[in-house]
């Protein structure tokens, strides 16, 4: 299996979920264009799409495209290839079926047909390399930085896409730092990024936290974000990039190269394991985002390729087994805080790697395989179903007491 273009990894759209919002919307758009004679539609959601679809606004994403549409929820049933399955049907004015399509939204905004093939119009497979070890060998043999492989395999047009991705990331940080009020949904969670940013003052780590919260809160509020590699984990990489920019006086010109390096890491996880919380838990979302951000930070701090690999390996390794158990099916608790803590961890991984010579025992590629195996072993309740773990906690109002 070869790897697709980074345009498939960095997708621009509205939150709160790449798999539950962006993907179903893309599927609905393609189906609508194929069925111009339809008078009505039916969308049947299976597995995780049905279990957490209301909290993730899946029904709203579909109904914004297919009109009128009946939504059928089947959380106890799964289609064969992935927990995020859906069937779209087009009807005539008598209610008779005109067309039917079944497929999957496997994560990161991608869409598969019922055979597991990418939706027509998807980006080309750009990379022959499908392991980080082979990428490192290429870099060493050709004495090139890692981002040069992206340039070679994708061509100059990729840099416009990565510059656009960075623009969207920056805008999400800025909007999130200005926003007030509460996030939509039953939790009525207050936005915290603005207050955290002001309280942080000149403290770089405090500002890093605020940046991650800003993007994650924008995503949870349905704002425009860039998947990195998913919507639920989209706050980690932008926060780290801005933090490194500010603390090391790095201009915007180097950021697309850092995004390219991070993109190789995310692409490897997506290709060889999964970035779907419904399939492997949050280790495939926040864990992958942490690895991407750690690699990008190490690159911007002038790490050698071996040190970049080590930073990415630690970022992923130390998220192994992380469950996906969103409370009320919303991309809010624990998702938003996880982005902030993953951003902090990514920076720690980069700094740790820079203190080393890059030599270590467990490779990034091995951790990717363990991630896949661990995800398969997780009980379904600890994946994106809101049926187990933290999602079962009954929320109350807790106040701390201050001792004097």
C-alpha positions as CSV (number, residue, x, y, z in Angstrom):
1,X,0.0,0.0,0.0
2,X,1.4,3.4,-1.0
3,X,0.6,6.6,0.8
4,X,-1.7,9.3,-0.5
5,X,-1.1,13.0,-0.9
6,X,-0.9,15.2,2.2
7,X,-3.9,17.0,0.8
8,X,-5.9,14.0,2.0
9,X,-4.5,14.4,5.5
10,X,-4.8,18.2,5.9
11,X,-8.4,18.9,5.0
12,X,-10.1,22.2,5.5
13,X,-13.7,22.2,6.7
14,X,-16.0,22.8,9.7
15,X,-16.0,20.8,12.9
16,X,-16.7,19.2,15.2
17,X,-15.6,15.8,13.6
18,X,-13.8,14.8,10.5
19,X,-15.2,11.3,10.5
20,X,-18.7,12.2,11.7
21,X,-19.2,15.6,10.1
22,X,-16.8,16.2,7.2
23,X,-16.9,12.7,5.8
24,X,-20.7,12.3,5.8
25,X,-21.1,15.7,4.3
26,X,-18.7,14.8,1.4
27,X,-20.6,11.5,0.9
28,X,-23.9,13.4,0.8
29,X,-22.6,16.0,-1.7
30,X,-21.4,13.2,-4.0
31,X,-24.6,11.3,-3.8
32,X,-26.7,14.4,-4.4
33,X,-24.8,15.2,-7.5
34,X,-25.4,11.7,-8.8
35,X,-29.2,11.8,-8.2
36,X,-30.5,15.0,-9.6
37,X,-34.0,13.5,-10.1
38,X,-34.5,12.6,-6.4
39,X,-37.4,14.2,-4.6
40,X,-36.4,12.9,-1.1
41,X,-33.6,11.0,0.6
42,X,-33.0,8.6,3.4
43,X,-29.7,8.3,5.3
44,X,-29.1,5.2,7.5
45,X,-26.2,5.6,10.0
46,X,-24.5,2.5,11.5
47,X,-22.2,1.8,14.4
48,X,-20.3,4.8,15.7
49,X,-21.9,7.2,13.2
50,X,-25.2,6.4,14.8
51,X,-24.0,6.1,18.4
52,X,-22.4,9.5,18.6
53,X,-23.8,11.1,15.5
54,X,-26.2,13.5,17.2
55,X,-23.4,14.9,19.4
56,X,-21.1,15.1,16.4
57,X,-23.8,16.8,14.2
58,X,-23.8,14.0,11.6
59,X,-27.5,14.5,11.0
60,X,-27.0,18.2,10.5
61,X,-24.1,17.7,8.1
62,X,-26.2,15.4,5.9
63,X,-29.5,17.4,6.1
64,X,-27.6,20.5,5.0
65,X,-27.0,18.7,1.7
66,X,-29.8,16.2,1.1
67,X,-33.2,17.9,1.3
68,X,-35.6,16.6,2.5
69,X,-33.9,13.6,4.2
70,X,-35.0,11.0,6.8
71,X,-32.2,10.0,9.2
72,X,-32.3,6.4,10.5
73,X,-30.1,5.5,13.5
74,X,-28.7,2.0,13.9
75,X,-26.0,2.1,16.6
76,X,-26.2,-1.6,17.3
77,X,-25.4,-2.7,13.7
78,X,-22.2,-2.3,11.8
79,X,-21.4,-2.6,8.1
80,X,-18.5,-5.0,7.4
81,X,-15.4,-2.8,6.8
82,X,-15.5,0.0,9.5
83,X,-17.6,1.1,12.5
84,X,-18.5,4.4,10.6
85,X,-20.9,3.0,8.0
86,X,-23.7,4.7,6.2
87,X,-26.3,4.0,3.4
88,X,-27.8,6.8,1.3
89,X,-31.0,6.3,-0.7
90,X,-32.7,8.6,-3.2
91,X,-36.5,8.4,-3.7
92,X,-38.9,9.6,-6.3
93,X,-42.1,11.5,-5.5
94,X,-43.9,8.2,-4.8
95,X,-41.3,7.1,-2.3
96,X,-39.8,4.4,-4.6
97,X,-36.0,4.0,-4.6
98,X,-34.1,5.6,-7.4
99,X,-30.5,4.9,-6.2
100,X,-28.7,3.5,-3.3
101,X,-25.1,4.0,-2.1
102,X,-23.3,2.4,0.9
103,X,-19.9,3.3,2.2
104,X,-17.8,4.5,5.1
105,X,-16.3,7.6,6.8
106,X,-13.1,6.1,8.1
107,X,-11.6,9.3,9.6
108,X,-9.9,12.5,8.7
109,X,-12.7,13.4,6.3
110,X,-12.0,10.5,3.9
111,X,-14.9,8.6,2.4
112,X,-14.8,4.9,1.1
113,X,-17.3,3.1,-1.0
114,X,-18.6,-0.4,0.0
115,X,-15.4,-2.0,-1.3
116,X,-13.2,0.2,0.8
117,X,-12.0,2.3,-2.2
118,X,-11.6,6.1,-1.8
119,X,-14.5,8.2,-3.0
120,X,-14.0,9.2,-6.7
121,X,-12.0,12.4,-7.0
122,X,-9.7,11.6,-4.1
123,X,-6.0,12.5,-4.3
124,X,-3.5,10.3,-6.0
125,X,-1.2,8.0,-4.1
126,X,2.0,10.1,-4.0
127,X,4.6,8.1,-2.0
128,X,6.2,4.8,-2.7
129,X,7.6,4.8,0.8
130,X,5.2,3.4,3.4
131,X,7.5,3.3,6.5
132,X,9.4,6.0,8.4
133,X,12.5,3.8,8.2
134,X,12.4,3.8,4.4
135,X,11.9,7.6,4.4
136,X,14.9,8.0,6.7
137,X,17.0,5.8,4.4
138,X,16.0,8.0,1.5
139,X,17.0,11.1,3.4
140,X,20.3,9.7,4.4
141,X,21.1,8.3,1.0
142,X,20.3,11.6,-0.8
143,X,21.5,13.9,2.1
144,X,18.2,15.7,2.1
145,X,15.9,16.9,4.8
146,X,12.6,15.0,5.2
147,X,10.5,17.7,3.7
148,X,12.3,17.3,0.4
149,X,10.7,14.0,-0.1
150,X,7.3,15.7,0.0
151,X,8.5,18.2,-2.6
152,X,9.8,15.4,-4.8
153,X,6.7,13.2,-4.6
154,X,4.0,15.8,-4.6
155,X,5.4,18.6,-6.7
156,X,5.4,22.4,-6.1
157,X,1.6,22.6,-5.8
158,X,1.7,21.0,-2.4
159,X,3.2,24.1,-0.9
160,X,0.2,26.2,-1.8
161,X,-2.0,23.7,0.0
162,X,0.2,23.6,3.1
163,X,0.3,27.4,3.2
164,X,-3.5,27.5,3.0
165,X,-3.6,24.9,5.9
166,X,-1.4,27.1,8.0
167,X,-3.5,30.1,7.3
168,X,-6.6,28.3,8.5
169,X,-4.8,27.0,11.6
170,X,-3.7,30.6,12.5
171,X,-7.1,32.0,11.9
172,X,-8.7,29.3,14.2
173,X,-6.2,30.2,17.0
174,X,-7.0,33.9,16.6
175,X,-10.8,33.4,16.6
176,X,-10.6,31.0,19.5
177,X,-8.6,33.5,21.6
178,X,-11.3,36.2,21.0
179,X,-14.4,34.0,21.5
180,X,-16.5,34.1,24.6
181,X,-19.6,32.2,25.8
182,X,-20.4,28.5,25.9
183,X,-20.0,25.8,23.4
184,X,-23.1,24.3,21.8
185,X,-24.5,21.1,23.2
186,X,-25.9,19.7,26.4
187,X,-22.8,20.1,28.4
188,X,-22.9,23.9,28.1
189,X,-19.1,24.0,28.4
190,X,-17.7,27.5,28.8
191,X,-14.9,28.5,26.4
192,X,-11.6,28.9,28.3
193,X,-9.0,29.8,25.7
194,X,-9.4,33.6,26.0
195,X,-9.2,33.6,29.8
196,X,-6.2,31.2,29.8
197,X,-4.4,33.3,27.3
198,X,-4.7,36.4,29.4
199,X,-3.8,34.6,32.6
200,X,-0.8,33.1,30.9
201,X,0.8,36.5,30.3
202,X,4.3,36.0,29.1
203,X,4.5,32.3,30.2
204,X,5.2,30.3,26.9
205,X,3.7,27.0,28.2
206,X,0.6,28.8,29.4
207,X,0.2,30.4,25.9
208,X,0.8,27.0,24.3
209,X,-2.2,25.6,26.3
210,X,-4.3,28.6,25.3
211,X,-3.5,28.1,21.6
212,X,-4.5,24.4,21.7
213,X,-7.7,25.2,23.6
214,X,-8.5,28.0,21.1
215,X,-8.5,25.7,18.0
216,X,-10.2,22.8,19.8
217,X,-13.0,25.1,21.0
218,X,-13.4,26.5,17.5
219,X,-13.8,23.0,16.2
220,X,-16.3,22.0,18.9
221,X,-18.3,25.1,18.0
222,X,-18.5,24.2,14.4
223,X,-15.8,26.6,13.2
224,X,-13.5,26.2,10.2
225,X,-10.4,24.1,11.1
226,X,-7.8,22.0,9.3
227,X,-7.6,18.3,10.2
228,X,-4.3,17.4,11.7
229,X,-4.9,14.6,11.4
230,X,-8.6,14.8,12.5
231,X,-10.9,17.4,13.7
232,X,-11.0,16.0,17.3
233,X,-7.2,16.4,17.5
234,X,-6.8,19.6,15.3
235,X,-5.6,21.8,18.2
236,X,-2.3,20.1,18.8
237,X,-0.2,20.9,15.8
238,X,-1.3,24.5,15.3
239,X,-0.6,25.3,18.9
240,X,2.9,23.8,18.8
241,X,3.8,25.5,15.6
242,X,2.8,28.9,16.9
243,X,4.6,28.2,20.2
244,X,7.8,27.4,18.4
245,X,7.5,30.3,16.1
246,X,7.2,32.7,19.0
247,X,9.8,31.2,21.3
248,X,12.4,30.8,18.5
249,X,11.5,33.7,16.2
250,X,10.8,31.5,13.2
251,X,9.1,33.1,10.2
252,X,6.1,31.7,8.3
253,X,8.4,30.6,5.4
254,X,9.6,27.5,7.4
255,X,6.1,26.4,8.6
256,X,5.1,24.6,5.4
257,X,8.2,22.5,5.6
258,X,7.3,21.7,9.2
259,X,3.8,20.8,8.1
260,X,5.3,18.5,5.5
261,X,7.4,16.7,8.1
262,X,4.4,16.4,10.4
263,X,2.3,15.2,7.4
264,X,4.6,12.3,6.7
265,X,4.2,11.2,10.3
266,X,0.4,11.5,10.2
267,X,0.2,9.8,6.8
268,X,2.2,6.8,8.1
269,X,-0.2,6.4,11.0
270,X,-3.2,6.7,8.7
271,X,-1.9,4.3,6.1
272,X,-0.4,1.6,8.4
273,X,-2.8,1.8,11.3
274,X,-5.8,4.2,11.7
275,X,-6.6,7.8,12.7
276,X,-10.2,6.8,13.4
277,X,-11.4,7.0,17.0
278,X,-14.2,4.6,16.2
279,X,-11.6,2.0,15.0
280,X,-8.6,2.4,17.4
281,X,-9.6,4.9,20.1
282,X,-8.1,8.3,20.7
283,X,-4.6,7.0,20.4
284,X,-5.1,7.2,16.7
285,X,-6.3,10.8,16.9
286,X,-4.6,12.7,19.7
287,X,-1.7,10.2,19.8
288,X,-1.1,10.7,16.1
289,X,-1.4,14.5,16.4
290,X,1.1,14.5,19.3
291,X,3.6,12.5,17.1
292,X,3.1,14.9,14.2
293,X,3.6,18.0,16.4
294,X,6.6,16.5,18.1
295,X,8.2,15.8,14.7
296,X,7.4,19.3,13.5
297,X,8.8,21.0,16.6
298,X,12.0,18.9,16.5
299,X,12.4,19.9,12.8
300,X,12.0,23.6,13.6
301,X,14.5,23.2,16.4
302,X,17.0,21.9,13.8
303,X,16.9,18.3,14.9
304,X,18.5,15.6,12.7
305,X,16.2,13.1,11.0
306,X,16.9,10.4,13.6
307,X,16.0,12.9,16.4
308,X,12.8,13.8,14.5
309,X,11.9,10.1,14.3
310,X,12.6,9.7,18.0
311,X,10.4,12.7,18.9
312,X,7.5,11.2,16.8
313,X,8.0,7.8,18.3
314,X,7.7,9.1,21.8
315,X,4.7,11.2,21.0
316,X,2.8,8.2,19.7
317,X,4.2,5.6,22.2
318,X,3.1,7.5,25.2
319,X,-0.5,7.7,24.0
320,X,-0.8,4.0,23.3
321,X,-4.1,2.6,24.7
322,X,-5.8,6.1,24.9
323,X,-9.5,5.5,24.8
324,X,-12.1,7.5,22.8
325,X,-15.0,8.0,25.2
326,X,-16.6,11.4,24.6
327,X,-19.2,12.5,27.1
328,X,-22.6,13.0,25.6
329,X,-21.1,12.2,22.2
330,X,-19.6,15.7,22.0
331,X,-16.1,16.6,20.9
332,X,-15.6,18.4,24.1
333,X,-14.9,16.3,27.2
334,X,-12.2,14.9,27.3
335,X,-11.2,16.0,23.8
336,X,-10.5,19.7,24.3
337,X,-8.2,19.3,27.3
338,X,-6.4,16.3,25.6
339,X,-5.4,18.6,22.8
340,X,-3.7,21.0,25.3
341,X,-1.9,18.2,27.2
342,X,-0.8,16.6,23.9
343,X,0.7,19.9,22.8
344,X,2.7,20.1,26.0
345,X,3.8,16.5,25.6
346,X,4.8,17.1,22.0
347,X,7.2,19.9,23.0
348,X,8.6,17.7,25.8
349,X,9.2,14.9,23.3
350,X,11.0,17.2,20.9
351,X,13.3,18.6,23.7
352,X,14.0,15.1,24.9
353,X,14.9,13.9,21.5
354,X,17.3,16.9,21.0
355,X,19.1,16.0,24.1
356,X,19.8,12.6,22.6
357,X,21.7,11.5,19.5
358,X,18.5,9.9,18.1
359,X,19.5,6.4,19.1
360,X,16.7,4.3,20.8
361,X,15.4,0.8,20.8
362,X,11.7,0.9,19.7
363,X,11.1,2.5,16.2
364,X,8.2,4.7,15.2
365,X,7.1,2.1,12.7
366,X,6.9,-0.6,15.4
367,X,4.7,1.7,17.6
368,X,2.4,2.3,14.7
369,X,1.8,-1.4,14.4
370,X,1.3,-1.7,18.2
371,X,-1.3,1.1,17.9
372,X,-3.3,-0.9,15.4
373,X,-3.1,-4.0,17.5
374,X,-4.1,-2.2,20.6
375,X,-7.0,-0.5,18.9
376,X,-8.3,-3.8,17.7
377,X,-8.1,-5.2,21.3
378,X,-9.9,-2.2,22.8
379,X,-13.5,-3.1,23.7
380,X,-15.9,-1.2,21.5
381,X,-17.2,0.8,24.4
382,X,-13.8,2.4,24.7
383,X,-13.8,3.5,21.1
384,X,-16.0,6.2,19.7
385,X,-19.3,5.0,20.9
386,X,-20.0,6.9,24.1
387,X,-20.9,3.5,25.7
388,X,-18.0,3.0,28.1
389,X,-15.3,4.6,30.1
390,X,-15.4,8.3,30.8
391,X,-18.5,8.7,28.7
392,X,-20.6,7.0,31.4
393,X,-19.6,9.4,34.2
394,X,-22.5,11.3,35.6
395,X,-21.5,15.0,35.6
396,X,-22.1,17.3,38.5
397,X,-21.0,20.7,39.7
398,X,-17.7,20.5,41.6
399,X,-16.2,23.4,43.5
400,X,-12.7,23.4,44.9
401,X,-12.2,24.6,48.5
402,X,-9.3,26.9,49.2
403,X,-7.5,26.5,52.5
404,X,-6.3,29.6,54.2
